[in-house]
């Protein structure tokens, strides 16, 4: 099976890594809309228009299914993409929540912090689904500056630390930080360190499991090549892919 992966920028590579390593796909085609990132600060109509342009691209591509590796698109435009796509389309919201549900060492009294773009937090989808699982101590915080920080490859240093202080200084310490943007796993380690070892989770960890629930995916490929495309500066996307240990 050939799989397409769409994201607003480089964040979807955190999903692509686990999919590439699974042995379930004959080929991956990644497209990052780096010329127009970030999506999280844009209005819903604009995000939907960009998402449908991506559908048009993948409708003409030789892939069997499409993963939308962008939380903003998943909460704003997934249904529209599914309506106009000529192949199955899956978002990252449900897998992200599934990771939390499957943590055996975290009980329902744990304090959960969700960080994501303004659009994702504003939709209330993560908060609603997490509370449906029985968690009552849920904080949700838009952290839009993390997206350009990751796109600029600032994975450590003063700018990142000052941004942590800007967003987190008034927050109670969480037990779990749900990274509701696929860019954020690239700074997961310093986020965990800032919160004295809080556990971080993200949808990339569960995307494969989610797809196996919906597609017939035998593990039969020793190697899975990935083609990386971008609307701007594809070499920067490939650099991040190398950092995230994808085999190009």
For each residue, the residues with C-beta under 8 A, 3 or more apart:
1: 24 25 26 64 65 215 217
2: 25 26 27 28 29 62 63 64
3: 19 25 27 28 29 63 64 65 66 67
4: 28 29 30 31 58 61 63 65 66 67 87
5: 12 15 16 19 28 29 30 31 66 67 69
6: 12 30 31 32 33 51 54 58 66 67 68 69 70 73
7: 10 11 12 13 15 30 31 32 33 68 69 70 182
8: 11 32 33 34 36 37 38 39 40 50 70 72 73 147
9: 12 32 33 34 37 38 147 150 151 183 237
10: 7 13 32 34 150 151 183 186 236 237 240 241
11: 7 8 14 69 70 147 150 181 182 183 184 185 186
12: 5 6 7 9 15 16 30 32 67 69 70 182
13: 7 10 16 17 30 182 237 240 241 244 246
14: 11 17 69 182 183 185 186 202 204 244
15: 5 7 12 18 19 67 69 92 182 203 204 207
16: 5 12 13 19 20 28 30 69 226 241 244 246
17: 13 14 20 21 204 244 245 246
18: 15 21 22 204 205 207 208
19: 3 5 15 16 22 24 25 28 67 207 208 211 224
20: 16 17 25 28 224 226 246 247
21: 17 18 224
22: 18 19 25 208 217 219 224
23: 219 220 221 222 224
24: 1 19 208 211 212 217 218 219 220 221
25: 1 2 3 19 20 22 28 217 221 224
26: 1 2 221 224
27: 2 3 63 224 225 226 227
28: 2 3 4 5 16 19 20 25 224 225 226 227
29: 2 3 4 5 58 61 62 63 226 227 229
30: 4 5 6 7 12 13 16 226 227 228 229 237 241
31: 4 5 6 7 54 57 58 229 230 231
32: 6 7 8 9 10 12 37 228 229 230 231 237
33: 6 7 8 9 36 37 39 50 54 230 231
34: 8 9 10 37 151 230 231 232 233 234 236 237
35: 230 231 232
36: 8 33 39 50 231
37: 8 9 32 33 34 147 148 151
38: 8 9 41 42 117 144 147 148 151
39: 8 33 36 42 47 50 70 72 73 117 119
40: 8 72 116 117 118 119 120 142 144 147 181
41: 38 117 118 119 144
42: 38 39 46 47 50 119
43: 46 47
44: 47 48 76 77 119
45: 48 49
46: 42 43 49 50
47: 39 42 43 44 50 51 72 73 76 77 119
48: 44 45 51 52 76 77 80
49: 45 46 52 53
50: 8 33 36 39 42 46 47 53 54 73
51: 6 47 48 54 55 68 73 76 77 80 81
52: 48 49 55 56 77 80 81 84
53: 49 50 56 57
54: 6 31 33 50 51 57 58 81
55: 51 52 58 59 66 81 84 85 89
56: 52 53 59 60 84
57: 31 53 54 60 61
58: 4 6 29 31 54 55 61 63 66 85 87
59: 55 56 84 85 86 87
60: 56 57
61: 4 29 57 58
62: 2 29
63: 2 3 4 27 29 58 66 87
64: 1 2 3 87 88
65: 1 3 4 87 88 89 90 211 215
66: 3 4 5 6 55 58 63 81 85 87 88 89 90
67: 3 4 5 6 12 15 19 89 90 91 92 207 211
68: 6 7 51 73 74 78 81 89 90 91 92
69: 5 6 7 11 12 14 15 16 92 182 204 207
70: 6 7 8 11 12 39 73 74 92 182
71: 74 75 91 92 93 96 116 117 120 180 181 182 203
72: 8 39 40 47 75 76 116 117 119 120 181
73: 6 8 39 47 50 51 68 70 76 77 78 81 91
74: 68 70 71 78 91 92 93
75: 71 72 78 91 93 119 120 123 125
76: 44 47 48 51 72 73 119 123
77: 44 47 48 51 52 73 80 81
78: 68 73 74 75 81 82 89 91 93
79: 82 83
80: 48 51 52 77 83 84
81: 51 52 54 55 66 68 73 77 78 84 85 89
82: 78 79 85 88 89
83: 79 80
84: 52 55 56 59 80 81
85: 55 58 59 66 81 82 88 89
86: 59
87: 4 58 59 63 64 65 66
88: 64 65 66 82 85 214 215
89: 55 65 66 67 68 78 81 82 85
90: 65 66 67 68 207 210 211 214
91: 67 68 71 73 74 75 78 94
92: 15 67 68 69 70 71 74 95 96 182 203 204 207
93: 71 74 75 78 96 97 125 126 129 203
94: 91 97 98 129 210
95: 92 98 99 203 205 206 207 209 210
96: 71 92 93 99 100 126 178 179 180 201 202 203 206
97: 93 94 100 101 126 129 130 133
98: 94 95 101 102 206 209 210
99: 95 96 102 103 178 201 202 203 205 206
100: 96 97 103 106 112 130 133 135 176 178 201
101: 97 98 133
102: 98 99 206
103: 99 100 106 176 199 201
104:
105:
106: 100 103 110 175 176 199
107: 110
108: 133 134 135 136
109: 136 137
110: 106 107 135 137 175 176
111: 137 138 139 172 173 174 175 176
112: 100 130 135 137 138 139 174 175 176 177 178
113: 138 139 140 141 171 174 176 177 178 198
114: 121 126 127 130 138 139 140 141 177 178 180
115: 140 141 142 143 146 167 177 178 179 180 181 184 191
116: 40 71 72 120 121 126 140 142 143 179 180 181 184
117: 38 39 40 41 71 72 120 121 142 143 144 147 180 181
118: 40 41 121 122 142 144
119: 39 40 41 42 44 47 72 75 76 122 123
120: 40 71 72 75 116 117 123 125 126 142 180 181
121: 114 116 117 118 124 126 127 140 141 142 180
122: 118 119 142
123: 75 76 119 120 126
124: 121 127 128 140
125: 75 93 120 128 129
126: 93 96 97 114 116 120 121 123 129 130 140 178 180
127: 114 121 124 130 131 138 140
128: 124 125 131 132
129: 93 94 97 125 126 132 133
130: 97 100 112 114 126 127 133 135 138 178
131: 127 128 134 135 136 138
132: 128 129
133: 97 100 101 108 129 130
134: 108 131
135: 100 108 110 112 130 131 138
136: 108 109 131
137: 109 110 111 112
138: 111 112 113 114 127 130 131 135
139: 111 112 113 114 171 172 174
140: 113 114 115 116 121 124 126 127
141: 113 114 115 121 167 168 171
142: 40 115 116 117 118 120 121 122
143: 115 116 117 146 163 167 181 184
144: 38 40 41 117 118 147
145: 148 149 163 166 167
146: 115 143 149 150 163 181 183 184 187
147: 8 9 11 37 38 40 117 144 150 151 181 183
148: 37 38 145 151 152
149: 145 146 152 154 159 160 163 187
150: 9 10 11 146 147 153 154 155 183 184 186 187
151: 9 10 34 37 38 147 148 183 236
152: 148 149
153: 150 236 239 240 243
154: 149 150 157 159 160
155: 150 160 186 187 190 243
156: 160 190
157: 154 160 161
158: 161 162
159: 149 154 162 163
160: 149 154 155 156 157 163 164 187 190
161: 157 158 164 165 190 194
162: 158 159 165 166
163: 143 145 146 149 159 160 166 167
164: 160 161 167 168 190 191 194
165: 161 162 168 169
166: 145 162 163 169
167: 115 141 143 145 163 164 171
168: 141 164 165 171 194 195
169: 165 166
170:
171: 113 139 141 167 168 174
172: 111 139
173: 111 195 196 198
174: 111 112 113 139 171 177 195 198
175: 106 110 111 112 198 199
176: 100 103 106 110 111 112 113 198 199 200 201
177: 112 113 114 115 174 191 192 195 198 199 200 201
178: 96 99 100 112 113 114 115 126 130 200 201 202
179: 96 115 116 182 184 185 188 191 200 201 202
180: 71 96 114 115 116 117 120 121 126 184
181: 11 40 71 72 115 116 117 120 143 146 147 184
182: 7 11 12 13 14 15 69 70 71 92 179 185 202 203 204
183: 9 10 11 14 146 147 150 151 186
184: 11 115 116 143 146 150 179 180 181 187 188 191 202
185: 11 14 179 182 188 200 202 204
186: 10 11 14 150 155 183 240 243 244
187: 146 149 150 155 160 184 190 191
188: 179 184 185 191 192 200 202
189: 192 193
190: 155 156 160 161 164 187 193 194
191: 115 164 177 179 184 187 188 194 195 198 200
192: 177 188 189 195 197 198 199 200
193: 189 190 196 197
194: 161 164 168 190 191
195: 168 173 174 177 191 192 198
196: 173 193
197: 192 193
198: 113 173 174 175 176 177 191 192 195
199: 103 106 175 176 177 192
200: 176 177 178 179 185 188 191 192
201: 96 99 100 103 176 177 178 179 205
202: 14 96 99 178 179 182 184 185 188 205
203: 15 71 92 93 95 96 99 182 206 207
204: 14 15 17 18 69 92 182 185 207
205: 18 95 99 201 202
206: 95 96 98 99 102 203 209 210
207: 15 18 19 67 69 90 92 95 203 204 210 211
208: 18 19 22 24 211 212 217
209: 95 98 206 212 213
210: 90 94 95 98 206 207 213 214
211: 19 24 65 67 90 207 208 214 215 217
212: 24 208 209 215 217
213: 209 210
214: 88 90 210 211
215: 1 65 88 211 212
216:
217: 1 22 24 25 208 211 212
218: 24
219: 22 23 24
220: 23 24
221: 23 24 25 26 224
222: 23
223: 247
224: 19 20 21 22 23 25 26 27 28 221 247
225: 27 28 247
226: 16 20 27 28 29 30 241 246 247 248
227: 27 28 29 30
228: 30 32 234 237 238 241 248
229: 29 30 31 32 234
230: 31 32 33 34 35 233 234 236 237
231: 31 32 33 34 35 36
232: 34 35
233: 34 230 236 237
234: 34 228 229 230 237 238
235: 238 239
236: 10 34 151 153 230 233 239 240
237: 9 10 13 30 32 34 228 230 233 234 240 241
238: 228 234 235 241 242 248
239: 153 235 236 242 243
240: 10 13 153 186 236 237 243 244
241: 10 13 16 30 226 228 237 238 244 246 248
242: 238 239 245 246 248
243: 153 155 186 239 240
244: 13 14 16 17 186 240 241
245: 17 242
246: 13 16 17 20 226 241 242
247: 20 223 224 225 226
248: 226 228 238 241 242
